[in-house]
């Protein structure tokens, strides 16, 4: 009886943990890609501002 209880308990919890881990990986990937995109956008924007500043000095 105790062995059945623990096996049922483990098999009941495993799907929840698996979904949580998958959710964590997806959210981490989204946050990482957002951070990379913002960094790239800031770099491009800084280049464009430098071009506009150089253009307005002429």
Secondary structure, DSSP 8 states (H G I E B T S, - for coil): -HHHHHHHHHHHHHHHHHHHHHHHHHHHHHHHHHHHHHHHHHHHHHHHHHHHHHHHH-
